[in-house]
């Protein structure tokens, strides 16, 4: 398993220690390739993408609309899974 974390560098300042996971771009359980945009997050008023660092099967752990913090885990990727191969 590989954790998908909210990158610390998305926060330009420390004024707002939280953001919001706006929406998932890939459904839970879908296979993704490395470099695939997975989710949109709103931090300090700006939208940012969370990009998949590796290929795998997406397992979402934080729902749309939930608060997030720098470095928080929002999903995991099952590496080498024998699951569906509908790559996004």
Buried (B, 14 or more C-beta within 10 A) or exposed (E): EBEBBBEEEBBEEEEEEEBBBBEBBBEEEBBBEEEBBBBBBBBEEEEBEBBBBEBBBBBBEBEEEEEBEBEBEBBBBBEEBEBEEEEB
